[in-house]
Amino acid sequence: MSLSPTLRSTVTRLRERARTSRDDLHAVLDAGLVCHLGLVRDGAPVVLPTGYGRIGDTVYVHGSTGAGYLRIVDGAPVCLTVTHLDGIVYARSVFHHSMNYRSAVVHGTARAVTDPTERLDALRAIVEQLSPGSWEHARQPSSRELAATAVFGIDLTEASVKVRTGPPGDDETDIETGGRWAGVLPVRTVFGAPEPCPTLPPTATAPAHVSERTLVVEP
C-alpha cells in the first residue's frame, strides 16, 4: 500500500530518496527505539525524545499525567520523527560529505487514548518496541500506575519516508583528480552484555529475551 503524500509530507529536496510504500514507513518505525515528538508549547516549538510503539497505522507515545506538556497534547498538531544513522559518507570534497540514513516524518493530531483495552495494547506495544519479551516477563501495570500514565495515539496517514544508501556522489573532476580517499564508514547499534541489578542474587541470570539481544546488530 502506498503513502498518500500531502503538501507538507511531500519530499521536495532530493526526491529520489523518497520512499512511497507504507511498508517502508512501518519498517523505519519498527526498527527504532526512540522517536522525537515536536509540538508547540506556549507559542514556542518543543521537541521531546521519547519511547513509542506501533500498532497497524497508529503510533503510540506515553508519559506521566503530571508532565506539563502532556496537558496540551490532546487534540494538538504534532510531528513525530524517527531516524536511523547507517553510515558516514566521506567524499572527496567536503560539499559532498553526507550520511546514509533511514528517516520517517509523521504529521498528525495527537489523540488521548481512553479506552482501557486500547490503552493496555498501546502500552504493551511501547514496552515491546524497546524491550521485546518484557511485557510477559515483568509485572503488569497496576490500576494506580495506569491512572498516572497518559497515552496518545497518532495516525500514520500523513507521513513521509526518506532513505539514502550507497557511496559518495563526488563530482567527476574530483574523481579524476584522485589522491583523496572516499567511502562509507558504517554505523551500527550493538547491544552489550546485560548488567544485572545489584539487588539481584549473585546466581541470577538474564532471561532469554534479554540475553539473546547481546551483541545483536540492529539493522
Residue pairs with C-beta under 8 A, 6 or more apart in sequence:
1 21
1 22
1 23
2 20
2 21
2 22
3 9
3 19
3 20
3 21
3 22
3 25
3 159
3 160
3 161
4 157
5 11
5 20
5 160
6 107
6 158
8 107
8 158
9 105
9 107
9 158
9 159
9 160
10 160
11 17
11 18
11 160
11 162
14 162
14 164
17 162
17 163
17 164
18 160
18 161
18 162
19 25
19 161
19 162
19 163
20 161
21 161
22 57
22 156
24 161
24 163
25 104
25 156
25 159
25 161
26 54
27 102
28 82
28 84
28 102
28 103
28 104
28 161
29 52
29 54
29 59
29 82
29 104
29 156
30 54
30 129
31 84
31 102
31 218
31 219
32 52
32 82
32 83
32 84
32 129
33 51
33 129
33 130
33 189
34 49
34 50
34 51
34 52
34 82
35 49
35 50
35 51
35 52
35 59
35 61
35 80
35 81
35 82
36 47
36 48
36 49
36 50
36 80
36 81
36 82
37 47
37 48
37 49
37 50
37 61
37 78
37 79
37 80
38 45
38 46
38 47
38 48
38 78
38 79
38 80
38 81
39 45
39 46
39 48
39 69
39 72
39 73
39 76
39 77
39 78
39 79
39 110
40 46
40 76
40 77
41 68
41 69
41 72
46 69
48 69
50 61
50 62
50 63
51 61
51 62
51 126
51 129
51 130
52 59
52 60
52 61
52 80
52 82
52 126
52 129
53 59
53 60
53 122
53 123
53 124
53 125
53 126
53 127
53 128
53 129
54 60
54 125
54 129
54 156
55 121
55 122
55 125
57 155
57 156
57 157
58 153
58 154
58 155
58 156
59 80
59 106
59 153
59 154
59 156
60 113
60 122
60 123
60 125
60 126
60 151
60 152
60 153
60 154
61 80
61 110
61 126
61 151
61 152
61 154
62 122
62 123
62 126
62 149
62 150
62 151
62 152
63 69
63 70
63 149
63 150
64 70
64 148
64 149
64 150
65 147
65 148
65 149
65 150
66 148
67 150
70 150
70 152
73 110
73 112
73 150
73 152
74 110
74 111
74 112
74 152
75 109
75 110
75 111
75 112
76 109
76 110
77 107
77 108
77 109
78 107
78 108
78 109
78 110
78 154
79 105
79 106
79 107
80 105
80 106
80 108
80 154
81 103
81 104
81 105
81 106
82 103
82 104
83 101
83 102
83 103
83 104
84 101
84 102
84 103
85 99
85 100
85 101
85 187
86 99
86 100
86 101
86 102
86 165
86 186
86 187
87 99
87 100
87 184
87 185
87 186
87 187
88 97
88 99
88 100
88 184
88 185
88 187
89 96
89 97
89 98
89 99
89 100
89 164
89 167
89 168
89 183
89 184
90 97
90 168
90 181
90 182
90 183
90 184
90 185
91 97
91 98
91 168
91 169
91 170
91 174
91 182
92 168
92 170
92 171
92 174
92 175
92 177
92 180
92 182
93 170
93 171
93 174
96 168
96 169
96 170
96 171
96 174
97 168
98 164
98 168
98 169
99 164
100 164
100 165
100 166
100 184
101 162
101 163
101 164
102 161
102 162
102 163
103 161
103 162
103 163
104 159
104 160
104 161
105 159
105 160
105 161
105 162
106 154
106 156
106 158
106 159
107 158
107 159
108 154
108 155
108 156
108 157
108 158
109 154
109 155
110 152
110 153
110 154
111 152
111 153
111 154
111 155
112 150
112 151
112 152
113 119
113 122
113 151
113 152
113 153
118 153
119 146
119 151
120 141
122 151
122 153
123 141
123 149
123 151
124 135
127 134
127 135
127 138
128 134
128 135
131 209
131 210
132 209
132 213
133 207
133 208
133 209
133 210
134 209
137 207
137 209
141 149
166 184
167 182
167 183
167 184
168 182
168 183
168 184
170 182
174 180
188 217
188 218
189 217
189 218
190 215
190 216
190 217
190 218
191 213
191 214
191 215
191 216
191 218
192 214
192 215
193 214
193 215
194 206
194 210
194 211
194 214
196 204
196 206
205 211
